[in-house]
């Protein structure tokens, strides 16, 4: 996959918002179902079939994100990176669950610890 420009990555993030929002909901359902199954407790969300369906849906949603060229780096919280280049250096435009928009980046070789605000 190619590199994203900042505007292009921001537009892709907006297209992905419904997918990312659904991941958050299904992730919570799957966690609750998993805990209930481990404890042998019944939950309003269902049982093993619903847990398996949630896992399958999460796989589909994560594949949708990856198919755009974005990289799903974290699951809880969600962390999505968009490969890009700034001032001739390879970077990852970085969105973390809870961020209002795509306003951060980090050098590809530094990872999340090197996260800086886009100017």
N, C-alpha and C positions, 0 to 999 in steps of 0.2 A: 504494500500500500504506500501511497505517497505521503508527503508532508502536508500539514494543514497551515494555512495562514490564520492569523488571529481572528479575523472576521469570519472566515470559513468555519473555524472550530467553534466559535460562539454560535453560529447558525446551526451547526450540527448538534451542539449541546441542547439547543432549544427544541430541535426535532426529537431528540432522545428523551426529553423531560418526561413524557408520559411513560416511557419504558422504564426509566430510572425510578419514577414514583411507584410503578407497579412492583418493581423489584423490592422496594422497601416494604410494601404491604405483604407480599408473598413471603419475604424473608421472615417477617414477624410471625406470620401464620405457621410457617414451617418450624420455627423455633418452638412455638407453643405446642404444636402437634408432636414434635420430637420429645419434648419434656413430658407430655402427657403419656405418650407411648412408653417411655422409659419407666414412668411411675405406675403404669397400669391404670391410669385414670382416664375417664371419659371426658372429652371436651366437646363444646358446641361446634367446634370446627370439624369434627369427625375423628377418623382413626387412621389406620395404615393406608388405605386407598387414597385418602385425601392428602396424607403426607407424601406419598409417592407422586401424586399429581402435582403437588406444590414443587417438589424437586424437579420434575420434568418441565414445569412452566419456568422455573428459575433458569434451567439450562437453556431453554429457548430464548428467554429474555437476554441472558448474558451473551448468547451467540449473536443476537440482534445488535448489541452494542459493539461487539468485536468486528462484525461484518462492515461497520462503517470506517474501519481503520483506527478507531479509538482503541485504547488499551484499558481494560478493566483491571485495575491494580489492587483494589481492595473491595471487600464484600460487606464488611460491617465495621466501620462505615464504608459506604461506597466511595471509591476513589477512581476517577477516570482521567487518563492522560491522553493528550492529543499530540502526536509527534510533530514537531515544527522546527524551524530554524529562526533564531534571532541574532542579528548582527554576525551572521556567518557561523554561529555555534549551534550544535544540535541541542535542542531543549524539548521539554515536555510541558505543554500547556496543561495546567493541572486544576481539576475540579474535585472538590471534596464535598460529600453529602453535607448539606447545610449552607454551603456557599450560595450567595444570591446569583452569581454569574461566574463566568470564566475570567477571573481576574488575577490568576497566579501562574507562575511557571517555575521550573527548576531545570538546571542543566541535567542532561541525560546521565552524566557520570556521577552526579551528586545525590540524586534521589530526593525524596520528600524533605529530608533535612535541609536541603539547599533551596527550599521554596521561597520565592520572592514575588512581590506584587508586580504585575504588568504596569508599565507606565502609560 
